[in-house]
Amino acid sequence: MAARQDSEEIRQLDKEIKDISGQSQILNQVMRKGYMDSALFMESSSKLGWQLTECRRKKTLLTRKLRRTKEIVRTEQLIQLIAEQDGLMEEFDEQLFKMTAEKIVVSKEHDITFCLYNGLKLTERGGGQDAVAHANRL
């Protein structure tokens, strides 16, 4: 519910940013044609600039909050999947692995990074040649 409200507010901020940008363009055209006093232009331009900055700041904060909310929900789902496995697993569960790991990245230094569907990245350092061979098998 909160994520939906945040998404809607982000859409409204996008619309407001577009409107303010349009107003700014019109203001600049009016000034270039000489239809406006420079002092009034500076005041109006500063006000629009402040509004634009404030909208972008709010959008950035909401976007970060929405991303964290999605990560939390996905992490809770991951925890639930693992909990259904009755705690620690003694053996590798390929189905569970496929449900949690979106992709595996092996660096030039042979570090393995597991990119999970919940947005988290888990890196194992210095996997060596075994890491490359293992990643190739997957």
C-alpha positions in Angstrom: 0.0 0.0 0.0 2.7 2.5 1.0 4.8 1.5 -2.1 1.8 2.2 -4.3 1.4 5.6 -2.7 5.1 6.3 -3.2 4.9 5.3 -6.8 2.0 7.6 -7.4 3.7 10.5 -5.7 6.8 9.9 -7.9 4.6 10.1 -11.0 3.1 13.3 -9.7 6.6 14.7 -9.1 7.6 13.7 -12.6 4.6 15.6 -13.9 5.4 18.6 -11.8 9.1 18.6 -12.9 7.9 18.5 -16.5 5.5 21.4 -15.9 8.2 23.5 -14.1 10.7 22.8 -16.9 8.1 24.0 -19.5 7.4 27.1 -17.5 11.2 27.8 -17.3 11.5 27.5 -21.1 8.6 29.8 -21.7 10.1 32.3 -19.2 13.4 32.2 -21.1 11.7 32.8 -24.4 9.7 35.8 -23.0 13.0 37.3 -21.7 14.9 36.7 -24.9 12.1 38.5 -26.9 12.4 41.5 -24.5 8.9 41.2 -23.1 10.1 41.0 -19.4 12.1 43.2 -17.0 15.4 41.5 -16.1 14.7 41.9 -12.3 11.4 40.1 -12.7 13.0 37.5 -14.9 15.7 36.8 -12.2 13.1 36.5 -9.4 10.8 34.2 -11.5 13.7 32.1 -12.7 15.1 31.7 -9.2 11.6 30.7 -7.9 11.2 28.1 -10.7 14.8 26.8 -10.1 14.1 26.3 -6.4 10.8 24.5 -7.1 12.6 22.3 -9.6 15.4 21.4 -7.2 12.9 20.7 -4.4 10.8 18.4 -6.7 13.9 16.5 -7.8 15.1 16.2 -4.2 11.7 14.7 -3.1 11.7 12.3 -6.1 15.2 11.1 -5.2 14.2 10.5 -1.6 11.0 8.6 -2.6 12.8 6.6 -5.2 15.4 5.5 -2.6 12.6 4.7 -0.1 10.7 2.7 -2.7 13.9 0.7 -3.7 14.6 -0.1 0.0 10.9 -1.1 0.5 11.1 -3.5 -2.4 14.4 -4.9 -1.1 12.9 -5.5 2.3 9.9 -7.3 0.8 12.1 -9.5 -1.4 14.4 -10.2 1.5 11.4 -11.2 3.7 10.3 -13.6 0.9 13.8 -15.0 0.7 13.8 -15.6 4.5 10.4 -17.3 4.3 11.7 -19.6 1.5 14.7 -20.6 3.6 12.6 -21.0 6.7 10.4 -23.5 4.8 13.6 -25.5 4.4 13.7 -26.1 8.2 16.8 -24.0 9.0 20.2 -24.8 7.7 20.4 -27.0 4.7 22.8 -29.9 4.6 22.8 -30.2 0.9 22.7 -27.8 -2.1 19.1 -27.1 -3.2 19.2 -26.2 -6.8 15.6 -25.1 -7.0 16.0 -22.8 -4.0 19.2 -21.4 -5.5 17.5 -20.7 -8.8 14.7 -18.9 -6.9 17.1 -16.6 -5.0 20.1 -16.0 -7.3 19.4 -13.9 -10.4 22.9 -14.1 -11.8 26.5 -14.9 -10.9 29.4 -12.6 -11.8 33.0 -13.8 -11.7 35.6 -10.9 -11.7 39.1 -11.0 -13.3 40.4 -11.6 -9.8 38.1 -14.7 -9.6 35.8 -13.1 -7.0 32.3 -14.6 -7.2 29.3 -12.2 -6.8 25.8 -13.7 -6.4 23.2 -11.1 -7.5 20.0 -12.0 -5.7 16.5 -11.2 -6.8 16.0 -9.1 -3.7 18.6 -6.7 -4.9 21.4 -7.8 -2.6 24.8 -8.8 -3.8 26.9 -11.3 -2.0 30.6 -11.5 -2.9 33.0 -14.3 -2.1 36.6 -13.1 -2.5 39.4 -15.0 -4.2 37.6 -18.0 -5.4 40.6 -19.0 -7.6 40.3 -21.2 -10.7 37.8 -23.4 -8.9 35.4 -20.4 -8.8 35.6 -20.0 -12.6 35.1 -23.7 -13.2 32.1 -23.7 -10.8 30.5 -20.7 -12.3 30.9 -22.2 -15.8 29.1 -25.3 -14.6 26.2 -23.2 -13.4 
